[in-house]
Amino acid sequence: MSVAGRTDAGVHARGQVASLVAATGVGPQQLADAINGILGPEVVACDVSLMSDGFDARFSASAREYRYRIDTGPTPDPFSARFEWHRPGELSIGRMRSAAHVLVGEHDFASFCRRPGGDRTTRRRLERLTVGRAGDGIVVGARADSFLHQMVRSIVGTLVAVGEGRIEPDVMPAILRGRDRALAGPIAPPHGLTLERVIYGRPRPR
């Protein structure tokens, strides 16, 4: 079995994709009913389809989209607190956007991840990084061909530090060049992060 996005404990997935070789005679609807009956409502199969030989949920994906929710209100919302980071107090959207703009593109994100070990590269192409308001909070959206371990949470924690005024936006290039996790901000907690969507098909031209 293969899954499109491997997430940390506590991270959510709205659009996770998994692929497997099923036993002969097991149809898509039968498999969906079995999954939902055993694992629902915490885990549900929204759609099950037969795919061509060679399809792999992880390696066939061309991009992944994550969303991180931050609640800046004075008190946590008991109905949504499991899915957002309650961090009371205003953050500067303008400063956060300025810092986010620097990170878009292909870079070495060693300062924003847990080291993968061995000789595996820490270069990734971050296609999009957005910061916007949503009610009493802020939503950070990220899209890339693939992400490093704790990369989104590290980016969010750093953007929050920028929004608080503890890190200046113009320091972001130096943080990238330094390739040192200690230069970036703290890692945001996992429960505010959701894998929203996995994209398949030919990637957009670079």
C-alpha positions in Angstrom: 0.0 0.0 0.0 1.2 3.5 -0.8 -0.1 6.9 0.4 0.4 10.2 -1.3 1.4 12.2 1.8 3.1 10.9 4.9 2.1 13.2 7.8 3.3 13.6 11.4 1.2 12.4 14.3 -1.6 14.9 14.9 -1.7 16.2 11.3 -5.0 15.8 9.4 -5.7 14.8 5.9 -8.8 15.8 4.0 -7.6 14.7 0.6 -5.3 11.8 1.3 -4.9 9.3 -1.6 -3.9 5.7 -1.1 -3.2 2.9 -3.7 -3.1 -0.8 -3.2 -3.4 -4.1 -5.1 -6.8 -5.6 -4.0 -7.8 -9.2 -4.1 -9.4 -10.5 -7.2 -13.1 -10.0 -7.2 -13.2 -7.0 -4.8 -14.9 -4.1 -6.5 -14.4 -0.4 -5.7 -17.8 0.0 -4.0 -17.3 -3.1 -1.9 -13.9 -1.8 -0.8 -15.3 1.6 0.1 -18.1 0.1 2.1 -15.6 -2.1 4.0 -13.3 0.9 4.8 -16.1 3.2 5.9 -17.8 0.5 8.0 -14.6 -0.4 9.9 -12.8 3.0 10.1 -15.6 5.6 9.8 -16.3 8.3 10.7 -12.7 9.2 11.7 -11.4 7.7 8.4 -13.6 7.4 5.3 -13.1 6.5 1.7 -14.7 9.3 -0.4 -14.0 7.7 -3.7 -12.5 4.3 -4.8 -11.5 3.7 -8.4 -9.7 1.2 -10.5 -6.4 2.6 -11.8 -4.1 1.6 -14.6 -1.0 -0.6 -13.9 1.9 1.4 -12.6 -0.2 4.0 -10.7 1.3 4.8 -7.3 -0.4 7.2 -4.9 2.9 8.6 -3.8 5.2 8.5 -6.9 2.5 9.4 -9.5 1.6 12.6 -7.7 2.8 15.9 -9.3 1.9 18.2 -6.4 0.5 18.4 -2.9 -1.4 21.1 -1.2 -1.5 21.8 2.6 -3.4 24.3 4.7 -2.4 25.5 8.2 -5.0 27.2 10.3 -4.2 29.6 13.1 -6.8 30.9 15.6 -5.7 34.3 16.8 -8.9 35.0 18.9 -8.7 35.4 22.7 -10.2 32.0 23.5 -10.1 28.7 21.6 -13.2 27.4 19.8 -14.1 24.0 21.3 -15.7 23.0 18.0 -12.6 23.6 15.8 -9.7 23.5 18.3 -8.6 20.1 17.2 -7.9 21.4 13.7 -6.2 24.8 14.3 -3.4 26.3 16.4 -4.8 28.6 19.0 -2.3 31.4 19.3 -4.1 34.5 20.7 -3.0 37.9 19.6 -2.7 39.8 16.3 -0.1 38.9 13.7 1.1 41.2 10.9 -0.3 39.7 7.7 1.9 42.1 5.6 5.1 41.0 7.3 4.2 37.3 6.9 3.4 37.7 3.2 6.7 39.5 2.6 8.6 36.6 4.2 6.5 34.0 2.4 7.2 35.6 -1.0 11.0 34.9 -0.5 10.4 31.2 0.0 8.4 30.6 -3.2 10.5 28.9 -5.9 13.2 26.2 -5.9 15.4 26.4 -2.8 17.4 24.3 -0.4 14.9 24.1 2.6 17.4 22.5 5.0 16.6 25.3 7.5 12.9 24.3 7.4 12.9 20.6 8.0 14.2 17.6 9.9 17.3 16.4 8.2 16.4 13.4 6.0 19.8 11.7 6.6 22.1 10.1 4.1 22.7 11.9 0.8 19.0 12.7 0.2 18.5 16.2 -1.2 16.7 19.0 0.8 15.9 21.0 -2.4 12.2 21.4 -3.1 10.2 23.6 -5.4 7.6 25.5 -3.4 5.0 26.5 -6.1 2.8 28.6 -3.9 2.8 30.0 -0.3 -0.1 32.2 0.7 -1.1 33.9 3.9 -4.7 35.1 4.4 -7.3 36.0 7.0 -10.2 33.7 7.7 -12.6 34.9 10.4 -10.7 35.3 13.7 -7.7 33.6 12.3 -5.1 33.2 9.6 -4.7 30.4 7.0 -1.4 29.6 5.4 -1.6 27.6 2.2 1.4 25.8 0.6 1.7 23.8 -2.6 4.8 22.0 -3.8 5.8 18.9 -5.8 6.8 17.3 -2.5 7.5 18.4 1.0 10.3 17.5 3.5 9.6 16.2 7.0 8.1 19.0 9.1 8.7 21.5 6.3 5.3 23.1 6.4 5.2 23.3 10.1 8.6 24.9 10.2 7.7 27.4 7.6 4.5 28.3 9.5 6.3 28.7 12.8 8.8 31.0 11.2 6.1 33.1 9.5 4.4 33.4 12.9 7.7 34.6 14.4 7.8 37.2 11.6 4.3 38.2 12.2 5.1 38.7 15.9 8.1 40.9 15.0 10.7 38.5 16.4 12.2 37.8 12.9 12.5 40.4 10.2 11.2 39.5 6.7 14.4 40.5 5.0 16.3 37.9 7.0 14.6 35.0 5.1 17.2 34.8 2.3 19.9 34.4 5.0 17.9 31.7 6.7 17.7 29.8 3.5 21.4 30.2 2.7 22.4 29.1 6.2 20.9 25.6 5.8 20.6 25.5 9.6 17.4 24.6 11.4 18.4 26.8 14.4 18.2 29.9 12.2 14.4 29.5 11.5 11.5 29.9 13.9 9.9 27.2 16.1 7.9 24.4 14.6 4.2 25.0 14.6 2.1 22.3 16.4 0.8 19.5 14.2 -2.9 19.7 14.8 -3.3 22.9 12.7 -2.1 21.3 9.5 -4.2 19.5 7.0 -3.3 17.8 3.7 -6.0 19.3 1.5 -5.4 17.9 -1.9 -3.1 15.7 -4.0 -2.7 16.6 -7.7 -2.0 14.1 -10.4 -1.1 14.6 -14.1 1.6 16.4 -15.9 3.2 19.2 -13.6 2.9 22.8 -14.8 6.0 24.1 -16.7 8.6 25.7 -14.4 
